[in-house]
Amino acid sequence: MGEEAHMEKTRLVVVDDEALFREMLVRTLSAEPGLEVVGVAGDGETAVSLAREKRPDVVLMDIELSGEMDGITAALEIKREMPQTGVVILSVHSERRYVTSLPLDEIQGWGYLLKQTVPDLATIVRTIEGSKAGMVVLDPAVVAGLRPKQGSAVARLNPRHQEVLELLAQGYSNAAIALQLKLSRKSVETYINAIYQELHLSHEPDIHARVKATLIYLESSKSRQG
């Protein structure tokens, strides 16, 4: 039984060139029973080699690594070789332009998480598991800093649908959205189906619809300061 539980854990590689932050991250993640840190790296080249060796479920990657290979370059190399591996980008920047600098056309299994959010265990676990499942997951502070562009697809949604879409973009499951908004799961499913219909995603499988809805949300939004 113990071995089965061990096998079910999400296996992680942690990549950051700041030793203190890296240690804090490993300590935070190791406190979660469903996660297992199987490798640690301080630069992009080591990260790629380690990913090849360990074949993790998810790589947490600092966007601004020192050395010849930055975080995005290393992440792309890992995704090219191991497309099923989720990648969570760690950044200090909450502005939309940093998120949209990611290769969003390669949409399978990306997360964008702010370093200051890392101590929030529930959010980091949700982002890790979402990227592992193939979703695109945005940090809550990134979502809070966005508003729909006038006339965009998202602006045409009613306020409740926008609220549900914001939570969906943060990687919340239907059950978790229901809990957040104090709704029944049936009501949440109805809202999500209506969102998919409005965004012309009704015929997509659920995971693809969630990813595309998140990307449409990003494309249809601008920074609140803008």
C-alpha positions in Angstrom: 0.0 0.0 0.0 2.8 2.4 0.9 4.5 1.7 -2.4 1.3 2.3 -4.4 0.9 5.7 -2.6 4.5 6.5 -3.4 4.0 5.6 -7.1 0.9 7.9 -7.3 2.8 11.0 -6.2 3.4 13.8 -8.7 7.2 13.8 -9.4 8.8 17.2 -9.6 12.1 18.8 -10.7 12.7 22.2 -9.2 14.9 24.7 -11.1 16.0 28.1 -9.7 19.4 29.8 -9.5 18.7 31.4 -6.1 19.8 28.8 -3.5 17.7 30.1 -0.6 14.5 30.3 -2.7 15.1 26.9 -4.2 15.5 25.4 -0.7 12.3 27.1 0.5 10.5 25.8 -2.6 11.7 22.2 -2.1 10.7 22.4 1.6 7.3 23.8 0.8 6.6 21.1 -1.9 8.0 18.2 0.2 5.4 19.1 2.9 2.6 18.1 0.5 1.9 14.3 0.6 0.9 14.1 -3.1 4.2 15.6 -4.3 7.7 14.3 -4.5 10.8 16.4 -5.5 13.0 14.0 -7.6 15.6 16.6 -8.7 16.9 20.1 -8.2 18.9 22.3 -10.6 20.3 25.8 -10.6 20.7 26.4 -14.4 18.9 25.6 -17.6 21.4 23.1 -19.0 21.3 21.0 -15.8 17.5 21.2 -15.8 17.3 19.7 -19.3 19.7 16.9 -18.4 17.9 16.2 -15.2 14.5 16.1 -16.9 15.9 13.6 -19.4 17.2 11.4 -16.6 14.3 11.7 -14.1 11.3 12.0 -16.6 9.3 14.1 -14.0 5.6 14.8 -14.3 6.2 18.5 -13.8 9.2 20.9 -13.9 9.0 24.1 -11.9 11.2 26.6 -13.8 12.5 30.0 -12.9 11.9 32.3 -15.9 15.1 34.3 -15.3 17.9 31.8 -14.9 21.5 33.0 -15.1 23.8 31.3 -17.6 23.5 30.5 -21.3 20.0 29.0 -21.2 17.2 31.0 -19.7 14.1 29.4 -18.2 11.9 29.7 -21.3 14.6 28.2 -23.5 15.1 25.3 -21.1 11.3 24.8 -20.7 10.8 24.7 -24.5 13.6 22.1 -24.8 12.0 19.9 -22.2 8.6 20.2 -23.8 10.0 19.4 -27.2 11.6 16.2 -25.9 8.9 15.3 -23.3 5.6 17.0 -24.4 3.6 15.3 -21.7 5.7 16.9 -18.9 4.0 19.9 -17.3 6.0 23.1 -16.9 5.2 25.7 -14.3 7.1 29.0 -14.9 8.1 30.9 -11.8 8.3 34.6 -12.2 8.2 37.9 -10.2 6.2 39.6 -12.9 2.4 39.7 -12.8 1.9 41.9 -15.9 0.0 40.4 -18.8 2.9 41.0 -21.3 5.2 38.6 -19.4 2.6 35.8 -19.5 1.9 36.3 -23.2 5.6 36.1 -23.9 5.3 32.3 -23.2 4.8 30.1 -26.3 1.0 30.0 -25.9 0.6 28.2 -29.2 2.3 25.2 -27.5 -0.6 25.0 -25.2 -0.3 21.6 -23.5 0.5 21.8 -19.8 1.8 25.2 -18.8 1.5 27.1 -15.6 2.5 30.7 -14.7 3.1 31.2 -11.0 4.4 34.2 -9.1 7.3 33.5 -6.7 5.5 35.4 -4.0 2.6 32.9 -4.3 4.7 29.9 -3.7 4.1 29.7 0.1 0.4 29.4 -0.7 0.4 25.6 -0.9 -3.1 25.2 -2.2 -2.4 27.5 -5.2 1.0 25.9 -6.1 -0.5 22.4 -5.8 -3.4 23.4 -8.1 -1.0 24.9 -10.6 1.3 21.8 -10.6 -1.6 19.4 -11.0 -3.2 21.5 -13.7 0.0 21.6 -15.8 0.4 17.9 -15.3 -3.1 17.4 -16.6 -2.3 19.4 -19.7 -4.1 22.7 -18.7 -2.9 26.3 -18.8 -3.0 27.7 -15.3 -2.6 31.4 -14.4 -1.5 32.9 -11.0 -4.5 34.5 -9.1 -2.6 37.8 -9.1 -2.2 37.7 -12.8 -6.0 37.1 -13.2 -6.7 39.9 -10.7 -4.7 42.3 -12.8 -6.7 41.7 -16.0 -9.9 43.1 -17.4 -11.7 42.3 -20.6 -11.0 44.5 -23.7 -14.1 46.4 -24.8 -16.0 44.4 -27.5 -13.9 41.2 -26.9 -15.3 37.7 -26.6 -14.9 37.8 -22.8 -16.4 41.3 -22.4 -19.6 39.9 -24.0 -20.0 37.3 -21.3 -22.2 38.3 -18.4 -20.5 39.0 -15.0 -21.2 35.6 -13.5 -19.8 33.8 -16.5 -16.7 36.1 -16.4 -16.3 35.2 -12.7 -16.4 31.4 -13.5 -14.0 31.9 -16.4 -11.5 33.6 -14.1 -11.5 30.7 -11.7 -11.3 28.2 -14.6 -8.2 30.1 -15.8 -6.7 29.7 -12.3 -7.0 25.9 -12.6 -10.0 25.4 -10.3 -12.0 22.2 -10.9 -15.8 22.4 -11.2 -16.2 21.3 -7.6 -13.7 23.9 -6.4 -15.5 26.6 -8.4 -18.7 25.6 -6.8 -17.2 25.9 -3.4 -15.6 29.3 -4.1 -18.9 30.7 -5.5 -21.2 28.9 -3.1 -23.0 27.2 -6.0 -24.1 23.7 -6.8 -21.8 21.7 -9.1 -24.7 21.4 -11.5 -25.0 25.2 -11.7 -21.2 25.5 -12.3 -21.4 22.9 -15.1 -24.3 24.9 -16.7 -22.3 28.1 -16.5 -19.2 26.4 -18.0 -21.2 24.9 -20.8 -22.7 28.4 -21.5 -19.2 29.9 -21.6 -18.0 27.2 -24.0 -21.0 28.0 -26.2 -20.3 31.7 -26.2 -16.6 31.1 -27.0 -17.4 28.5 -29.7 -15.8 25.7 -27.8 -18.8 23.5 -27.3 -17.5 20.6 -29.5 -14.0 20.5 -27.9 -13.1 17.8 -25.4 -13.2 19.3 -21.9 -9.5 19.6 -21.3 -9.0 21.3 -24.7 -11.9 23.6 -24.1 -10.5 24.6 -20.7 -7.1 25.4 -22.3 -8.6 27.3 -25.2 -11.0 29.2 -22.8 -8.0 30.3 -20.7 -6.1 31.4 -23.9 -9.1 33.3 -25.1 -9.4 34.9 -21.7 -5.8 36.1 -22.0 -6.1 37.3 -25.6 -9.3 39.2 -24.8 -7.9 40.9 -21.7 -5.6 43.8 -20.9 -3.9 45.0 -17.8 -6.1 46.9 -15.4 -3.5 49.7 -15.3 -3.7 50.0 -19.1 
